[in-house]
């Protein structure tokens, strides 16, 4: 193993988050109120989210939003995170490309999710909220929010997608260790969950279902707010600390990336690593490719359509203009549980629509092959989600090898896989398979979705 790290100091932690919407020529279309179908206003979100988060969600004018001192102080526990040149991986691939990764796996809970969890818990506490709810796929977001909730003295209920609840019991244990209540979703504790289980008794869950349950509980519990780990604009905003640090570190390395890659579920870590670099493309015409790596079994960016759709299965959320497979899409039970989401965030969807970024779908077996090679070369076992970004980086590095070009590739290692070893056991035993949806499946699923222009 042969690596080179670029380390920043505490003073280099960003003072403000970057709001890319302020610099976008074509702003994302307005989310719509689910009842009136009229453009959403911040106050429409106040019953669900902390008010400051609602304002951040719809802020399209301020490019920089100050990070509160208390949030920044907590960031200092693990930030700035290292930027690493993957010399071992470069050697194994025999590529002229230079490959860098931003290592978000060094956070206390092992992923990038803490960047937004701390911010959301802080704003809820500041508003006087006592209880919060959320959903989680693979458990990374739930683990992060459980730590943040405990720090700020908030009670937390987490609806964990049922297949992951059983696949990843130690993520559940992490949440419970921090004092969170964890419920397998769909459950009998909500109207949404009961309906889904009545219609489909053996349903193993989806993020859309878990979101519905978490929102319903928040709306029916006094002094309670809902929090979300991906998709929404304010979550992407908080994650930009990743790319803002990476900019400084790439300067230290004396390079600028030709390609920036993030795995893609709803958009949180992809947005975090790419948006700060995107601003140079938007404002200065910088030539840079941004690639979202998503699972072939849940290909909203590569196979979905752009339209208004709900962010959850029961239809509690606002209608979002996004690339979607349909809010009732039932994804395959892949191990990258954090990427099993039917839609893309509104900002990323608009950027994709405008050709400012691209998407790549990756098969499950290819991700584990890439993750295993990365572990052998760099000494870090990556989360199955992050392995999608690694697979995409490897693909681009091999293209550079064929072309004989020395491209500079940067990807986000969004989390480690030390609590995902059951998935690696299955892969090494040859028990994992690929899942891919057909165009016919996608078209059939989208037929039932209301068409709103």
Phi, psi and omega in degrees: 000133185219103184235164177223123184256149176237113190248131175263172178257167180305323181296342182272356174299131183306144176273341183214151172277153180260125179259099186295335182301330180296332183259357181281129177295312175261104180290155173301144176297153183294134167298153183246144175296131184296336180270308185272342185064020177263160182304136184287141172247154181309319183294340176294337183265349184302324179294339184258313186249159169304143189299320180296323178293323177297320179292318178298323183302321186252011180280111180248012186243327184267114182290333183232130179237120188299137176276123180303146183304319183293325177291316181295325177297320178290326176305327185296346178301323182223349179264153358288149177271156184288149163257132185235133170273124186275070183296324179296317178293319177303316181295316181298325181275347182053048184249146174283351180293147171262125184246125178239149172224141174271121190265089178277357182286354183277359178293161182305330180257003172087013179206174180288346190300336183295336181302321179265330181301315180296316180297314182293319178296322179299312182293325177295314179298317181299329181277353180092011178292145179248334182231143175226155176233160175198175172242163173209145179269277180281347179105354180296313181293316179300320178296316181295314183291328179295322176293314180296319180297317180297319180299320184264007176071035180255144173275134186234133171244127183243124171267111183259128180310128191305318182298323178284328176306322180269326180290326189233067185296334183282335172293321175300318180296322178300313180300315181292326177299323178278000174099007181278151171269129183242126182239130176290131183244133010282149182234175176266007185272353179227159177298317180298315180295317180297320180295315182296318180290329176293317181284325184222082187302331183258014183297131184268004171094164175208166177297325178300319178293314182296324177297315179303315182294318181294321178294316180300317179296318180298319183289338184255003182248128180300141175054042183235142176233157177264144177232152186228142186265354181200190172070303188284158187298320184291334176290314176302320179303309183297329183283351182292352173301332181297304183290327179295321174291318182298326176303311181296321182289326176294326174297318177300325180282349180075024181223166174226133186291139170277331183224132174238131189232140171219146172293161188222120171244289173247340173126001189294307184281330174299313178298318183299319182277329188265325189300318178299326176284326179300327183298331177285331175289319181289320187263335185236358181073023181301136181274105182209139178260137177242123186238126174262123181257112184242162179286142178297339181277349180216064193267065185295322182282327183267336184230349180282180177240157180270116177195173174286136177206161177284150177276354181224170186284324184278348179084032178276332186280167169300159174280126185249136175281107189204162169286129187215154171259003183102131186295347177262012180294131179255100184287156176295157184276059178286163183282342176279069187300333180288350182253005184272062182234142190283341187226173178246151178301158186294324180293309180299321180298318178293319178297319178295317179300324182272002178075021181270354175210170180225168182228153180222132177260141188236136177284150184302316182295326177294326180291319179289326174298315179294317180297321179293316178298317180299316180299318181292329183271325189243353175079011179238124175276115186275154172297151178305326177297310182298331181296339174294317178294320179297316179299319178293320178296319178298316179301315180292325179292324178287327174296319177298323178296315179298321182277343183072031181249146181262074178287152174253119185245130177238130173228161180262119171275093191284343179185157177273165184248024185292344176253016179243021188292337175298324178293318178295324176302315180296319179296312182294333179274356180078022184262359177269152178229166174272150174232135178216133178272148179270162176299327179294319178298315180297313182298318180296320182292323183283344180300328185274357182273132181299131180270112179237122181275000000 
